[in-house]
Amino acid sequence: MRALVQRVSEAAVRVDGAVIGQCGPGLLVLVCAMQGDTDAQPDKLATRIAKLRIFKDESGRMNRSIRDHGGSALVVSQFTLAADTSRGNRPGFSRAADPAEGARLYTAFARALAAQGVPVETGEFGADMAVSLVNDGPVTLWLDTDA
């Protein structure tokens, strides 16, 4: 699985103009299931994200996790994280998991992150979503369970 993790002051996702998920200070997690991902990947990725020390401590150093910070997460599916741009100007997405498997692993990831003690709201898998955010820092990290 791949994730683009952004530390945010706030984030929201809308479908047809209606807010379906949001978070205050915390993380926006854009996540993509890849071909070959197993049931172990969602838990592995959720554990890693829950423990990432990217929030400031009393000294202003990035030394606190989202759990330490008391933040929440907005988890949004984004198959375009699987983009292959090596063959020209039009990205290919053949490395993304098929939609049924992608939806299953996306849901498993959101549940696994919540099980880590992080309040989680989600987007809608496969929907045309509008995501808004205020990036805090900015802090943006790319994570891959295969890396």
C-alpha positions in Angstrom: 0.0 0.0 0.0 1.0 3.6 -0.6 0.1 6.6 1.3 0.7 10.3 1.0 0.5 11.7 4.6 0.0 15.4 5.2 0.0 17.1 8.6 -3.0 19.4 8.5 -4.7 22.1 10.5 -7.9 20.9 8.9 -9.1 18.9 6.0 -12.5 17.9 4.4 -13.8 15.8 1.6 -16.9 16.5 -0.4 -19.0 14.5 -2.7 -21.6 16.4 -4.8 -20.9 19.5 -2.7 -21.7 17.8 0.7 -19.0 17.2 3.3 -18.8 13.5 4.0 -15.6 13.4 6.1 -13.4 15.9 7.8 -10.8 16.4 10.5 -9.3 19.1 12.6 -5.6 19.2 13.5 -4.2 15.9 12.5 -3.5 14.0 9.3 -4.9 13.8 5.8 -4.0 10.3 4.5 -4.4 9.7 0.8 -4.1 5.9 0.4 -3.8 3.5 -2.5 -3.9 -0.3 -2.5 -1.4 -1.8 -5.0 -1.5 -5.1 -6.9 -0.2 -7.9 -4.7 -1.0 -6.2 -1.4 -2.0 -8.7 1.2 -4.2 -8.4 4.3 -1.0 -7.6 6.3 -0.4 -4.3 4.5 -3.3 -2.2 6.0 -2.3 -3.0 9.5 1.4 -2.4 8.8 0.7 1.0 7.2 -1.7 2.0 10.0 0.7 1.2 12.7 3.5 3.1 11.0 1.3 6.2 10.5 0.0 6.1 14.0 3.6 6.1 15.3 5.0 8.7 13.0 6.6 11.5 15.1 5.7 14.5 12.9 3.9 16.7 15.4 5.8 19.4 17.4 6.6 18.8 21.1 7.0 21.5 23.7 10.4 22.4 22.2 9.0 22.8 18.7 10.7 19.6 17.5 8.8 17.0 15.5 8.7 14.5 18.2 5.1 13.5 18.8 2.8 11.1 17.0 -0.8 11.8 16.1 -1.9 9.8 19.2 0.4 11.9 21.4 -0.9 15.0 19.7 -4.6 14.0 20.2 -5.3 14.6 16.5 -7.7 12.9 14.1 -7.3 11.6 10.5 -9.2 12.0 7.3 -8.5 8.9 5.1 -9.2 9.3 1.4 -8.7 6.6 -1.3 -6.5 7.8 -4.3 -5.6 5.2 -6.9 -3.5 7.8 -8.7 -0.8 7.2 -6.2 -0.1 4.1 -8.3 0.7 6.2 -11.4 3.4 5.1 -13.7 4.7 8.0 -15.8 7.8 6.2 -17.2 6.3 5.8 -20.7 5.3 9.4 -21.6 2.8 12.0 -20.6 -0.2 9.9 -19.9 0.1 8.1 -16.6 -0.8 4.4 -16.3 -2.5 2.9 -13.3 -2.1 -0.8 -13.9 -0.1 -1.2 -10.6 -3.2 -0.2 -8.6 -5.2 -3.0 -7.1 -8.5 -3.8 -8.9 -11.4 -1.8 -7.6 -13.0 -4.5 -5.4 -9.7 -5.4 -3.8 -8.8 -1.7 -3.5 -12.0 -0.9 -1.7 -11.5 -3.8 0.7 -8.0 -2.9 1.6 -8.8 0.8 1.9 -11.6 0.0 4.4 -9.3 -2.3 6.3 -6.7 0.4 6.5 -9.2 3.0 7.9 -10.4 0.4 10.5 -6.8 -0.4 11.4 -5.9 3.2 11.9 -8.9 3.7 14.1 -7.9 0.6 16.1 -4.6 2.4 16.8 -6.6 4.9 18.7 -6.8 7.6 16.0 -10.3 9.1 15.3 -10.9 8.5 11.6 -13.3 9.8 9.0 -13.2 8.7 5.4 -14.0 9.7 1.9 -16.1 7.5 -0.4 -14.2 4.9 -2.4 -14.5 5.3 -6.1 -16.4 8.6 -5.9 -15.4 11.9 -7.6 -14.3 13.8 -4.5 -13.2 17.3 -3.8 -10.6 17.4 -1.0 -9.6 20.6 0.8 -6.9 21.0 3.3 -4.7 23.4 5.2 -1.3 21.8 5.2 0.5 22.5 8.5 4.2 23.1 8.2 4.0 22.1 5.4 4.7 18.5 6.3 4.1 15.9 3.6 5.5 12.3 3.6 5.3 9.5 1.1 5.0 6.0 2.6 5.1 2.6 0.9 4.7 -0.7 2.7 7.1 -2.3 0.1 9.9 0.2 0.7 
